[in-house]
Amino acid sequence: MKKIFISIFSMVLMASCVDNLDDYNVDQKSATEVPPATLFTGAVKELTDVITTPDVNVNNYRFYVQHWTTTQYLDEPRYNMTTRLIPQNVWQALYRDVLADLKESKRLVALDITINEEVRSNQLAQIEIMEVFSWSILLNTFGDVPYTEALDAENSLPSYDDAETVYNAILTRLDGALNQINPNDVGFEEADIMYSGDMDMWVKFGNSLKLKLAMVIADVNPSLAQGLVEAAAPNVFTANMESGAFPYLSAPPNNNPVSEEINPLFTSRQDFIVANTLVDAMNELNDPRRSFYFTQVGGEFIGGKYGFSNSYSDFSTINPMITDPTFEALLIDYSEIEFLLAEAVERGFNVAGTAEEHYNNAIAASIDYWGGTADQATAYLAQADVNYSTASGDWREKIGNQKWIALYNRGYDAWLEWRRLDAPALQPPAIEGASELTIPKRVIYPVNEQTLNGSNRTAAGQAIGGDDGATYLWWDVE
């Protein structure tokens, strides 16, 4: 009887602490409701991490554009996408950790009765701009992707949409977002890591994104691209300080993801060195950015042989400034915008300035951003192989070669621009006795999509011309 009494008393005592037994399954230390601001911040960070990290399980674009190479593991600079779950990790991060959170943030903002309509409109515009940014990465990485049926918990088998159709749709969405911004009021403030709710800056960021996305399609739809570029150009970045930069913190999980993979504070691995392709090109031009990009070996900048085994101690590696936990990531920057404007002029679009002026501004802005001086920029631009009027090649080569250098540490964007401009003339590593390699033109679909959404994945692969890294995307003119 004593044991029975103790058992009954314990059950009554426990039951008195909760309203019903379901409460036992609630984790009291984890949030069940997340504010829209938190979702927005988290999504922007996740997006930035995906395109910034050098984690070989997620982001190998620095290898594709031959900015970096490896010491011993050669799958990545030789374009193997199946040994690791690279496509799946990119896909999952963008859909689940970025777009799903932005969608929920948008839903909650729309329901929030505590904010005025101007602030609500601005917050919805900020979310929409980042959604467009995220969709553009999916489209320009994979090609056709689920869009109209995506992010629906009731539909586990979403069909893939035609990439060109979706691309045009997100351009329309971007215009809609820009039109709903009220610069006289704020948006997200503390949650806005880039601009602290300054909607004038979001107008510039959104228009800079519009310019960038429009130029992607300039070869296949020049009339649409021209209209978008000419509308965006008067409202884009005009200085380095306006660039879309995401600041990281010193401690995990909010530190610069490059530091996570390279900085001795976080790892003892020595996997990455800089590639001879980039280092040799910059050495030939006596580029002042070398001391900010790379370390020295015996007083020299020496790149490792791209796509082959290298000794870590014999070659230049990544400058400690870049591996600092607090080093910022750039989503869009002023230098990039000036290169785009130079290209727009060459294409005959009606934008102010000459191609040479914008080209010079782009290079000077890049040198300034990395810590170089105005005198160094002037001397660099005066070289015959850099000067716009004397450098070899057509405008694609001149702009493409210099943009490739300026986009260091931004592997995804360098890869996007290399595919668009076909410059510089990168070559895959030539491996004796092996099949010829092809630098990826896209990332293949995730392997798990074959199991989870097989028929739609198969149809998408057929629609784009083959689910292969060598397949050109619809805007990439061969």
LUMLO-365704 format. One record per residue (C-alpha): x, y, z; residue in three letters. Coordinates in Angstrom, 1 decimal. Layout:
residues N
X->X, Y->Y, Z->Z, r->Ala
...
This chain:
residues 478
X->0.0, Y->0.0, Z->0.0, r->Met
X->2.8, Y->2.4, Z->0.8, r->Lys
X->4.4, Y->1.8, Z->-2.7, r->Lys
X->1.0, Y->2.3, Z->-4.4, r->Ile
X->0.4, Y->5.6, Z->-2.4, r->Phe
X->3.8, Y->6.9, Z->-3.4, r->Ile
X->3.2, Y->6.1, Z->-7.1, r->Ser
X->-0.3, Y->7.7, Z->-7.1, r->Ile
X->1.0, Y->10.8, Z->-5.3, r->Phe
X->3.9, Y->11.2, Z->-7.8, r->Ser
X->1.5, Y->10.9, Z->-10.8, r->Met
X->-0.9, Y->13.5, Z->-9.3, r->Val
X->2.1, Y->15.8, Z->-8.6, r->Leu
X->3.4, Y->15.5, Z->-12.1, r->Met
X->0.0, Y->15.9, Z->-13.7, r->Ala
X->-0.6, Y->19.1, Z->-11.7, r->Ser
X->2.4, Y->20.8, Z->-13.5, r->Cys
X->0.9, Y->20.6, Z->-17.0, r->Val
X->-2.5, Y->21.2, Z->-18.5, r->Asp
X->-2.4, Y->17.9, Z->-20.4, r->Asn
X->0.0, Y->15.0, Z->-21.1, r->Leu
X->0.9, Y->16.5, Z->-24.6, r->Asp
X->2.8, Y->19.2, Z->-22.7, r->Asp
X->5.4, Y->16.6, Z->-21.8, r->Tyr
X->6.6, Y->16.6, Z->-25.5, r->Asn
X->7.2, Y->20.4, Z->-25.5, r->Val
X->10.8, Y->21.5, Z->-25.5, r->Asp
X->10.8, Y->24.3, Z->-23.0, r->Gln
X->14.1, Y->25.6, Z->-24.1, r->Lys
X->13.2, Y->26.0, Z->-27.8, r->Ser
X->11.0, Y->28.6, Z->-29.4, r->Ala
X->7.7, Y->27.5, Z->-30.9, r->Thr
X->7.0, Y->30.9, Z->-32.4, r->Glu
X->9.7, Y->33.0, Z->-34.2, r->Val
X->9.3, Y->36.7, Z->-34.9, r->Pro
X->9.4, Y->37.7, Z->-38.6, r->Pro
X->12.5, Y->39.9, Z->-38.0, r->Ala
X->14.4, Y->36.9, Z->-36.7, r->Thr
X->13.4, Y->34.8, Z->-39.6, r->Leu
X->14.6, Y->37.5, Z->-42.0, r->Phe
X->18.0, Y->37.9, Z->-40.4, r->Thr
X->18.5, Y->34.2, Z->-40.2, r->Gly
X->17.6, Y->33.7, Z->-43.9, r->Ala
X->19.9, Y->36.5, Z->-45.1, r->Val
X->22.8, Y->35.0, Z->-43.0, r->Lys
X->22.1, Y->31.5, Z->-44.4, r->Glu
X->22.0, Y->32.9, Z->-48.0, r->Leu
X->25.3, Y->34.7, Z->-47.4, r->Thr
X->26.9, Y->31.6, Z->-45.9, r->Asp
X->26.0, Y->29.5, Z->-48.9, r->Val
X->27.7, Y->31.7, Z->-51.4, r->Ile
X->30.6, Y->32.6, Z->-49.1, r->Thr
X->31.7, Y->29.4, Z->-47.4, r->Thr
X->34.6, Y->27.4, Z->-48.8, r->Pro
X->33.2, Y->24.2, Z->-47.3, r->Asp
X->33.8, Y->21.6, Z->-50.1, r->Val
X->30.5, Y->20.0, Z->-49.3, r->Asn
X->28.6, Y->23.1, Z->-50.3, r->Val
X->30.6, Y->25.7, Z->-52.3, r->Asn
X->33.4, Y->24.8, Z->-54.8, r->Asn
X->33.1, Y->27.8, Z->-57.0, r->Tyr
X->36.5, Y->29.2, Z->-56.0, r->Arg
X->37.9, Y->26.1, Z->-57.6, r->Phe
X->35.7, Y->26.3, Z->-60.7, r->Tyr
X->37.1, Y->29.8, Z->-61.5, r->Val
X->40.7, Y->28.8, Z->-60.5, r->Gln
X->41.1, Y->31.3, Z->-57.7, r->His
X->42.0, Y->28.5, Z->-55.3, r->Trp
X->43.2, Y->25.0, Z->-55.5, r->Thr
X->43.8, Y->22.2, Z->-53.0, r->Thr
X->46.8, Y->20.5, Z->-51.5, r->Thr
X->45.8, Y->16.8, Z->-51.5, r->Gln
X->42.1, Y->16.2, Z->-52.1, r->Tyr
X->41.5, Y->16.6, Z->-55.9, r->Leu
X->37.8, Y->15.8, Z->-56.4, r->Asp
X->36.7, Y->19.4, Z->-56.1, r->Glu
X->39.2, Y->21.1, Z->-58.5, r->Pro
X->38.5, Y->18.3, Z->-60.8, r->Arg
X->34.7, Y->19.0, Z->-60.7, r->Tyr
X->33.4, Y->15.8, Z->-59.0, r->Asn
X->29.9, Y->16.7, Z->-57.7, r->Met
X->28.9, Y->13.2, Z->-56.6, r->Thr
X->31.5, Y->12.0, Z->-54.1, r->Thr
X->30.1, Y->14.6, Z->-51.7, r->Arg
X->26.5, Y->15.8, Z->-51.4, r->Leu
X->27.3, Y->19.2, Z->-52.9, r->Ile
X->24.2, Y->19.7, Z->-55.0, r->Pro
X->21.9, Y->18.5, Z->-52.2, r->Gln
X->23.5, Y->20.7, Z->-49.6, r->Asn
X->23.1, Y->23.8, Z->-51.7, r->Val
X->19.6, Y->23.0, Z->-52.7, r->Trp
X->18.5, Y->22.2, Z->-49.2, r->Gln
X->20.1, Y->25.3, Z->-47.7, r->Ala
X->18.4, Y->27.6, Z->-50.2, r->Leu
X->15.0, Y->26.0, Z->-50.1, r->Tyr
X->14.7, Y->25.1, Z->-46.5, r->Arg
X->16.9, Y->27.6, Z->-44.6, r->Asp
X->16.5, Y->30.6, Z->-46.8, r->Val
X->13.3, Y->30.7, Z->-48.9, r->Leu
X->11.1, Y->28.8, Z->-46.4, r->Ala
X->12.1, Y->31.2, Z->-43.7, r->Asp
X->11.6, Y->34.3, Z->-45.9, r->Leu
X->8.2, Y->33.0, Z->-46.9, r->Lys
X->7.2, Y->32.6, Z->-43.2, r->Glu
X->8.6, Y->36.0, Z->-42.3, r->Ser
X->6.5, Y->37.5, Z->-45.1, r->Lys
X->3.4, Y->35.7, Z->-43.8, r->Arg
X->4.0, Y->37.0, Z->-40.2, r->Leu
X->4.7, Y->40.6, Z->-41.3, r->Val
X->1.4, Y->40.6, Z->-43.3, r->Ala
X->-0.5, Y->39.5, Z->-40.1, r->Leu
X->1.3, Y->41.9, Z->-37.7, r->Asp
X->-1.2, Y->44.6, Z->-36.6, r->Ile
X->1.3, Y->46.4, Z->-34.5, r->Thr
X->3.2, Y->48.1, Z->-37.3, r->Ile
X->2.0, Y->50.9, Z->-39.7, r->Asn
X->1.4, Y->50.2, Z->-43.3, r->Glu
X->4.4, Y->52.1, Z->-44.6, r->Glu
X->6.8, Y->50.0, Z->-42.4, r->Val
X->4.9, Y->46.8, Z->-43.3, r->Arg
X->5.3, Y->47.7, Z->-47.0, r->Ser
X->9.0, Y->48.3, Z->-46.6, r->Asn
X->9.5, Y->45.1, Z->-44.7, r->Gln
X->7.7, Y->43.1, Z->-47.3, r->Leu
X->9.8, Y->44.7, Z->-50.0, r->Ala
X->13.0, Y->43.8, Z->-48.1, r->Gln
X->11.9, Y->40.2, Z->-47.9, r->Ile
X->10.8, Y->40.1, Z->-51.6, r->Glu
X->14.2, Y->41.5, Z->-52.7, r->Ile
X->16.0, Y->38.8, Z->-50.8, r->Met
X->13.7, Y->36.1, Z->-52.1, r->Glu
X->14.5, Y->37.3, Z->-55.7, r->Val
X->18.2, Y->37.1, Z->-54.9, r->Phe
X->17.8, Y->33.6, Z->-53.6, r->Ser
X->15.7, Y->32.4, Z->-56.5, r->Trp
X->18.3, Y->33.8, Z->-58.9, r->Ser
X->21.1, Y->31.7, Z->-57.3, r->Ile
X->19.0, Y->28.6, Z->-57.7, r->Leu
X->18.1, Y->29.3, Z->-61.3, r->Leu
X->21.7, Y->30.3, Z->-62.3, r->Asn
X->23.2, Y->27.3, Z->-60.5, r->Thr
X->20.8, Y->24.5, Z->-61.6, r->Phe
X->18.6, Y->25.7, Z->-64.4, r->Gly
X->15.0, Y->24.5, Z->-64.2, r->Asp
X->13.9, Y->24.3, Z->-60.5, r->Val
X->10.6, Y->23.9, Z->-58.6, r->Pro
X->9.0, Y->27.3, Z->-58.2, r->Tyr
X->5.3, Y->27.5, Z->-58.6, r->Thr
X->4.7, Y->24.3, Z->-56.5, r->Glu
X->7.7, Y->24.8, Z->-54.2, r->Ala
X->7.6, Y->25.5, Z->-50.5, r->Leu
X->4.2, Y->23.8, Z->-50.1, r->Asp
X->4.1, Y->21.4, Z->-47.2, r->Ala
X->1.1, Y->19.6, Z->-48.8, r->Glu
X->3.0, Y->18.9, Z->-52.0, r->Asn
X->6.1, Y->16.6, Z->-51.7, r->Ser
X->6.5, Y->16.2, Z->-55.4, r->Leu
X->6.7, Y->19.7, Z->-56.9, r->Pro
X->7.2, Y->20.0, Z->-60.6, r->Ser
X->10.2, Y->21.8, Z->-62.0, r->Tyr
X->9.4, Y->25.1, Z->-63.8, r->Asp
X->11.1, Y->26.4, Z->-66.9, r->Asp
X->14.0, Y->28.6, Z->-65.8, r->Ala
X->13.5, Y->31.4, Z->-68.3, r->Glu
X->9.9, Y->31.7, Z->-67.3, r->Thr
X->10.8, Y->31.9, Z->-63.6, r->Val
X->13.6, Y->34.3, Z->-64.3, r->Tyr
X->11.2, Y->36.7, Z->-66.0, r->Asn
X->8.8, Y->36.3, Z->-63.1, r->Ala
X->11.4, Y->37.2, Z->-60.4, r->Ile
X->12.4, Y->40.2, Z->-62.4, r->Leu
X->8.8, Y->41.3, Z->-62.3, r->Thr
X->8.7, Y->40.6, Z->-58.6, r->Arg
X->11.8, Y->42.7, Z->-58.1, r->Leu
X->10.2, Y->45.7, Z->-59.8, r->Asp
X->7.1, Y->45.3, Z->-57.6, r->Gly
X->9.3, Y->45.3, Z->-54.5, r->Ala
X->11.1, Y->48.4, Z->-55.5, r->Leu
X->7.8, Y->50.2, Z->-56.3, r->Asn
X->6.4, Y->49.5, Z->-52.8, r->Gln
X->9.4, Y->51.0, Z->-50.9, r->Ile
X->8.7, Y->54.2, Z->-49.0, r->Asn
X->12.2, Y->55.7, Z->-48.4, r->Pro
X->10.7, Y->58.1, Z->-45.9, r->Asn
X->10.0, Y->55.3, Z->-43.4, r->Asp
X->12.0, Y->52.3, Z->-42.1, r->Val
X->11.8, Y->48.6, Z->-42.7, r->Gly
X->13.4, Y->46.0, Z->-40.6, r->Phe
X->15.9, Y->47.9, Z->-38.4, r->Glu
X->18.0, Y->45.8, Z->-36.0, r->Glu
X->17.1, Y->42.7, Z->-38.1, r->Ala
X->18.5, Y->44.4, Z->-41.2, r->Asp
X->22.2, Y->43.5, Z->-40.8, r->Ile
X->23.3, Y->45.3, Z->-44.0, r->Met
X->21.5, Y->48.7, Z->-43.9, r->Tyr
X->19.7, Y->49.0, Z->-40.5, r->Ser
X->16.4, Y->49.8, Z->-42.1, r->Gly
X->17.7, Y->52.5, Z->-44.4, r->Asp
X->15.2, Y->52.2, Z->-47.3, r->Met
X->17.2, Y->54.6, Z->-49.5, r->Asp
X->19.9, Y->52.0, Z->-49.4, r->Met
X->17.5, Y->49.2, Z->-50.1, r->Trp
X->16.4, Y->51.1, Z->-53.2, r->Val
X->20.1, Y->51.1, Z->-54.3, r->Lys
X->20.6, Y->47.5, Z->-53.4, r->Phe
X->17.5, Y->46.4, Z->-55.2, r->Gly
X->18.4, Y->48.4, Z->-58.3, r->Asn
X->21.9, Y->47.0, Z->-58.3, r->Ser
X->20.5, Y->43.5, Z->-58.1, r->Leu
X->18.2, Y->44.4, Z->-61.0, r->Lys
X->21.1, Y->45.6, Z->-63.1, r->Leu
X->23.0, Y->42.5, Z->-62.3, r->Lys
X->20.2, Y->40.1, Z->-63.1, r->Leu
X->19.3, Y->42.0, Z->-66.3, r->Ala
X->22.9, Y->41.7, Z->-67.7, r->Met
X->22.7, Y->37.9, Z->-67.2, r->Val
X->20.1, Y->37.7, Z->-70.0, r->Ile
X->21.6, Y->40.4, Z->-72.2, r->Ala
X->22.8, Y->37.9, Z->-74.8, r->Asp
X->19.5, Y->36.1, Z->-75.2, r->Val
X->17.0, Y->38.9, Z->-74.6, r->Asn
X->18.8, Y->42.1, Z->-75.3, r->Pro
X->15.6, Y->44.2, Z->-75.5, r->Ser
X->14.3, Y->43.2, Z->-72.1, r->Leu
X->17.8, Y->43.5, Z->-70.6, r->Ala
X->18.2, Y->47.0, Z->-72.0, r->Gln
X->14.9, Y->48.3, Z->-70.6, r->Gly
X->15.8, Y->46.9, Z->-67.1, r->Leu
X->19.3, Y->48.2, Z->-67.2, r->Val
X->18.3, Y->51.7, Z->-68.3, r->Glu
X->15.7, Y->51.8, Z->-65.5, r->Ala
X->18.1, Y->50.6, Z->-62.8, r->Ala
X->21.3, Y->52.4, Z->-63.7, r->Ala
X->20.4, Y->55.9, Z->-62.2, r->Pro
X->19.7, Y->54.2, Z->-58.8, r->Asn
X->22.6, Y->51.8, Z->-58.3, r->Val
X->25.6, Y->51.9, Z->-55.9, r->Phe
X->27.9, Y->54.9, Z->-56.4, r->Thr
X->30.6, Y->54.1, Z->-53.8, r->Ala
X->32.2, Y->51.2, Z->-51.9, r->Asn
X->30.5, Y->52.2, Z->-48.7, r->Met
X->27.1, Y->51.5, Z->-50.2, r->Glu
X->27.8, Y->47.9, Z->-51.2, r->Ser
X->25.7, Y->45.1, Z->-49.9, r->Gly
X->28.0, Y->43.7, Z->-47.2, r->Ala
X->27.1, Y->41.2, Z->-44.5, r->Phe
X->29.2, Y->41.7, Z->-41.3, r->Pro
X->30.2, Y->38.6, Z->-39.4, r->Tyr
X->31.0, Y->38.3, Z->-35.7, r->Leu
X->34.0, Y->36.9, Z->-34.0, r->Ser
X->32.4, Y->33.7, Z->-32.5, r->Ala
X->30.6, Y->30.8, Z->-34.0, r->Pro
X->28.0, Y->30.3, Z->-35.4, r->Pro
X->28.1, Y->33.9, Z->-36.6, r->Asn
X->31.7, Y->34.1, Z->-37.7, r->Asn
X->32.9, Y->34.4, Z->-41.3, r->Asn
X->32.6, Y->30.9, Z->-42.8, r->Pro
X->35.9, Y->31.2, Z->-44.5, r->Val
X->37.5, Y->31.4, Z->-41.0, r->Ser
X->35.7, Y->28.2, Z->-40.1, r->Glu
X->37.6, Y->26.2, Z->-42.7, r->Glu
X->41.0, Y->27.9, Z->-42.7, r->Ile
X->41.7, Y->30.0, Z->-39.6, r->Asn
X->43.9, Y->28.2, Z->-37.0, r->Pro
X->41.5, Y->29.4, Z->-34.3, r->Leu
X->38.9, Y->26.9, Z->-35.7, r->Phe
X->40.8, Y->24.2, Z->-37.6, r->Thr
X->44.2, Y->22.7, Z->-38.0, r->Ser
X->43.6, Y->21.6, Z->-41.6, r->Arg
X->45.7, Y->22.9, Z->-44.5, r->Gln
X->43.6, Y->22.1, Z->-47.5, r->Asp
X->43.5, Y->25.3, Z->-49.5, r->Phe
X->46.1, Y->27.3, Z->-51.4, r->Ile
X->45.8, Y->29.9, Z->-54.1, r->Val
X->45.9, Y->28.7, Z->-57.7, r->Ala
X->48.7, Y->29.5, Z->-60.1, r->Asn
X->46.1, Y->30.5, Z->-62.7, r->Thr
X->45.2, Y->33.6, Z->-60.7, r->Leu
X->48.5, Y->34.3, Z->-59.1, r->Val
X->50.4, Y->34.2, Z->-62.4, r->Asp
X->48.0, Y->36.5, Z->-64.0, r->Ala
X->48.3, Y->39.0, Z->-61.2, r->Met
X->52.0, Y->38.7, Z->-61.0, r->Asn
X->52.3, Y->39.6, Z->-64.7, r->Glu
X->50.3, Y->42.8, Z->-64.0, r->Leu
X->52.1, Y->43.6, Z->-60.8, r->Asn
X->48.7, Y->43.8, Z->-59.3, r->Asp
X->48.7, Y->45.8, Z->-55.9, r->Pro
X->45.9, Y->43.5, Z->-54.6, r->Arg
X->48.2, Y->40.5, Z->-54.3, r->Arg
X->49.4, Y->41.5, Z->-50.8, r->Ser
X->45.7, Y->41.6, Z->-49.7, r->Phe
X->44.6, Y->38.5, Z->-51.5, r->Tyr
X->47.6, Y->36.1, Z->-50.8, r->Phe
X->50.4, Y->35.3, Z->-48.4, r->Thr
X->54.0, Y->35.3, Z->-49.6, r->Gln
X->56.5, Y->32.5, Z->-49.8, r->Val
X->60.1, Y->33.7, Z->-49.6, r->Gly
X->59.0, Y->37.2, Z->-50.5, r->Gly
X->57.1, Y->36.0, Z->-53.6, r->Glu
X->53.5, Y->35.2, Z->-54.5, r->Phe
X->53.5, Y->31.6, Z->-55.8, r->Ile
X->50.3, Y->29.7, Z->-56.8, r->Gly
X->49.9, Y->26.0, Z->-56.5, r->Gly
X->49.4, Y->24.0, Z->-59.7, r->Lys
X->45.7, Y->24.0, Z->-60.3, r->Tyr
X->44.0, Y->20.6, Z->-60.1, r->Gly
X->47.1, Y->18.7, Z->-58.8, r->Phe
X->48.6, Y->17.8, Z->-55.4, r->Ser
X->50.5, Y->20.6, Z->-53.8, r->Asn
X->52.6, Y->21.1, Z->-50.6, r->Ser
X->50.9, Y->23.7, Z->-48.4, r->Tyr
X->54.2, Y->25.2, Z->-47.2, r->Ser
X->55.6, Y->25.8, Z->-50.7, r->Asp
X->52.8, Y->28.0, Z->-52.0, r->Phe
X->50.9, Y->31.2, Z->-51.2, r->Ser
X->47.7, Y->30.7, Z->-49.3, r->Thr
X->44.7, Y->32.9, Z->-48.3, r->Ile
X->45.6, Y->36.2, Z->-46.6, r->Asn
X->44.7, Y->36.2, Z->-42.9, r->Pro
X->42.6, Y->39.3, Z->-43.4, r->Met
X->40.2, Y->37.1, Z->-45.4, r->Ile
X->40.2, Y->34.3, Z->-42.8, r->Thr
X->39.5, Y->36.7, Z->-39.9, r->Asp
X->36.3, Y->35.7, Z->-38.2, r->Pro
X->34.8, Y->39.2, Z->-38.6, r->Thr
X->35.7, Y->39.7, Z->-42.3, r->Phe
X->32.6, Y->40.7, Z->-44.1, r->Glu
X->31.0, Y->39.0, Z->-47.1, r->Ala
X->29.8, Y->40.9, Z->-50.2, r->Leu
X->26.5, Y->40.1, Z->-51.8, r->Leu
X->26.8, Y->42.9, Z->-54.4, r->Ile
X->29.5, Y->45.5, Z->-54.5, r->Asp
X->30.2, Y->48.8, Z->-56.2, r->Tyr
X->33.1, Y->47.6, Z->-58.3, r->Ser
X->30.9, Y->44.9, Z->-59.7, r->Glu
X->28.3, Y->47.5, Z->-60.6, r->Ile
X->30.8, Y->49.6, Z->-62.5, r->Glu
X->31.9, Y->46.7, Z->-64.5, r->Phe
X->28.3, Y->46.0, Z->-65.4, r->Leu
X->27.8, Y->49.6, Z->-66.5, r->Leu
X->30.9, Y->49.4, Z->-68.7, r->Ala
X->29.4, Y->46.4, Z->-70.3, r->Glu
X->26.1, Y->48.1, Z->-70.7, r->Ala
X->27.7, Y->51.0, Z->-72.6, r->Val
X->29.5, Y->48.5, Z->-74.9, r->Glu
X->26.2, Y->46.8, Z->-75.6, r->Arg
X->24.7, Y->50.2, Z->-76.7, r->Gly
X->22.4, Y->50.6, Z->-73.7, r->Phe
X->21.6, Y->54.2, Z->-72.8, r->Asn
X->23.5, Y->54.7, Z->-69.6, r->Val
X->25.7, Y->57.7, Z->-68.5, r->Ala
X->29.4, Y->57.6, Z->-68.9, r->Gly
X->31.8, Y->55.7, Z->-71.2, r->Thr
X->32.8, Y->52.1, Z->-71.0, r->Ala
X->36.4, Y->53.1, Z->-70.1, r->Glu
X->35.3, Y->55.4, Z->-67.3, r->Glu
X->33.2, Y->52.7, Z->-65.7, r->His
X->36.0, Y->50.1, Z->-66.2, r->Tyr
X->38.5, Y->52.4, Z->-64.5, r->Asn
X->36.0, Y->53.2, Z->-61.7, r->Asn
X->35.5, Y->49.4, Z->-61.2, r->Ala
X->39.2, Y->48.6, Z->-60.9, r->Ile
X->40.0, Y->51.6, Z->-58.7, r->Ala
X->37.1, Y->50.7, Z->-56.4, r->Ala
X->38.3, Y->47.2, Z->-56.1, r->Ser
X->41.8, Y->48.3, Z->-55.2, r->Ile
X->40.5, Y->50.8, Z->-52.7, r->Asp
X->38.2, Y->48.2, Z->-51.1, r->Tyr
X->41.1, Y->45.8, Z->-50.5, r->Trp
X->43.3, Y->48.5, Z->-49.0, r->Gly
X->45.3, Y->49.8, Z->-51.9, r->Gly
X->45.9, Y->53.5, Z->-52.6, r->Thr
X->44.7, Y->55.8, Z->-55.4, r->Ala
X->48.3, Y->56.0, Z->-56.7, r->Asp
X->48.5, Y->52.3, Z->-57.0, r->Gln
X->45.2, Y->52.2, Z->-58.9, r->Ala
X->46.5, Y->54.9, Z->-61.3, r->Thr
X->49.7, Y->53.1, Z->-61.9, r->Ala
X->47.9, Y->49.8, Z->-62.4, r->Tyr
X->45.5, Y->51.3, Z->-64.9, r->Leu
X->48.3, Y->52.9, Z->-66.8, r->Ala
X->49.8, Y->49.6, Z->-67.8, r->Gln
X->49.3, Y->48.7, Z->-71.5, r->Ala
X->47.8, Y->45.3, Z->-70.6, r->Asp
X->45.3, Y->46.9, Z->-68.2, r->Val
X->44.5, Y->50.2, Z->-69.9, r->Asn
X->41.1, Y->49.9, Z->-71.6, r->Tyr
X->42.3, Y->51.4, Z->-74.9, r->Ser
X->45.4, Y->49.1, Z->-75.2, r->Thr
X->44.6, Y->45.9, Z->-73.4, r->Ala
X->44.2, Y->42.9, Z->-75.7, r->Ser
X->40.9, Y->41.4, Z->-76.8, r->Gly
X->37.4, Y->42.7, Z->-77.2, r->Asp
X->35.3, Y->44.3, Z->-74.5, r->Trp
X->34.3, Y->40.9, Z->-73.1, r->Arg
X->37.9, Y->39.9, Z->-72.6, r->Glu
X->39.0, Y->43.3, Z->-71.1, r->Lys
X->36.0, Y->43.4, Z->-68.7, r->Ile
X->35.9, Y->39.7, Z->-68.0, r->Gly
X->39.6, Y->39.4, Z->-67.2, r->Asn
X->39.6, Y->42.3, Z->-64.8, r->Gln
X->36.3, Y->41.3, Z->-63.2, r->Lys
X->37.6, Y->37.8, Z->-62.6, r->Trp
X->40.5, Y->39.3, Z->-60.6, r->Ile
X->38.2, Y->41.8, Z->-58.7, r->Ala
X->35.7, Y->39.1, Z->-57.7, r->Leu
X->38.3, Y->37.2, Z->-55.6, r->Tyr
X->36.8, Y->35.5, Z->-52.5, r->Asn
X->33.4, Y->35.7, Z->-54.3, r->Arg
X->33.6, Y->32.3, Z->-56.1, r->Gly
X->29.9, Y->32.1, Z->-57.0, r->Tyr
X->29.8, Y->35.5, Z->-58.6, r->Asp
X->33.1, Y->35.0, Z->-60.4, r->Ala
X->31.7, Y->31.7, Z->-61.8, r->Trp
X->28.5, Y->33.4, Z->-62.9, r->Leu
X->30.5, Y->36.2, Z->-64.7, r->Glu
X->33.0, Y->33.7, Z->-66.3, r->Trp
X->30.1, Y->31.8, Z->-67.8, r->Arg
X->28.5, Y->35.0, Z->-69.1, r->Arg
X->31.5, Y->36.6, Z->-70.6, r->Leu
X->33.6, Y->33.6, Z->-71.5, r->Asp
X->36.6, Y->35.4, Z->-70.1, r->Ala
X->39.3, Y->34.7, Z->-68.9, r->Pro
X->40.0, Y->31.7, Z->-71.1, r->Ala
X->40.2, Y->29.1, Z->-68.3, r->Leu
X->41.2, Y->25.5, Z->-69.0, r->Gln
X->40.5, Y->22.4, Z->-66.9, r->Pro
X->43.5, Y->20.5, Z->-65.6, r->Pro
X->44.9, Y->18.1, Z->-68.2, r->Ala
X->45.3, Y->14.7, Z->-66.5, r->Ile
X->47.5, Y->12.2, Z->-68.3, r->Glu
X->45.6, Y->9.0, Z->-69.1, r->Gly
X->42.2, Y->10.4, Z->-68.0, r->Ala
X->39.2, Y->11.7, Z->-69.8, r->Ser
X->39.2, Y->15.4, Z->-70.6, r->Glu
X->37.5, Y->17.4, Z->-67.9, r->Leu
X->35.0, Y->20.2, Z->-68.4, r->Thr
X->34.7, Y->23.2, Z->-66.2, r->Ile
X->31.1, Y->23.1, Z->-64.9, r->Pro
X->28.5, Y->25.3, Z->-66.6, r->Lys
X->26.0, Y->24.3, Z->-63.9, r->Arg
X->25.6, Y->22.2, Z->-60.8, r->Val
X->23.8, Y->18.9, Z->-61.3, r->Ile
X->20.5, Y->18.2, Z->-59.5, r->Tyr
X->20.7, Y->16.6, Z->-56.0, r->Pro
X->20.9, Y->12.8, Z->-56.1, r->Val
X->18.2, Y->12.5, Z->-53.5, r->Asn
X->15.8, Y->14.2, Z->-55.8, r->Glu
X->16.0, Y->11.0, Z->-57.9, r->Gln
X->14.5, Y->9.1, Z->-55.0, r->Thr
X->12.2, Y->11.8, Z->-53.5, r->Leu
X->10.9, Y->13.4, Z->-56.7, r->Asn
X->12.3, Y->11.2, Z->-59.5, r->Gly
X->9.9, Y->11.7, Z->-62.4, r->Ser
X->10.0, Y->15.5, Z->-62.1, r->Asn
X->13.8, Y->15.5, Z->-61.8, r->Arg
X->14.1, Y->13.3, Z->-64.9, r->Thr
X->11.8, Y->15.5, Z->-66.8, r->Ala
X->13.7, Y->18.6, Z->-65.8, r->Ala
X->17.0, Y->17.1, Z->-66.8, r->Gly
X->15.6, Y->16.2, Z->-70.3, r->Gln
X->14.1, Y->19.7, Z->-70.6, r->Ala
X->17.5, Y->21.5, Z->-70.1, r->Ile
X->19.5, Y->19.2, Z->-72.4, r->Gly
X->20.8, Y->16.8, Z->-69.8, r->Gly
X->21.4, Y->16.8, Z->-66.0, r->Asp
X->25.1, Y->17.3, Z->-66.5, r->Asp
X->27.7, Y->19.8, Z->-65.3, r->Gly
X->28.6, Y->20.5, Z->-69.0, r->Ala
X->25.1, Y->21.5, Z->-69.9, r->Thr
X->24.8, Y->25.2, Z->-70.7, r->Tyr
X->22.0, Y->27.1, Z->-69.0, r->Leu
X->19.4, Y->28.9, Z->-71.2, r->Trp
X->21.1, Y->32.3, Z->-71.1, r->Trp
X->24.7, Y->31.0, Z->-71.5, r->Asp
X->25.4, Y->31.3, Z->-75.3, r->Val
X->27.9, Y->28.6, Z->-76.3, r->Glu
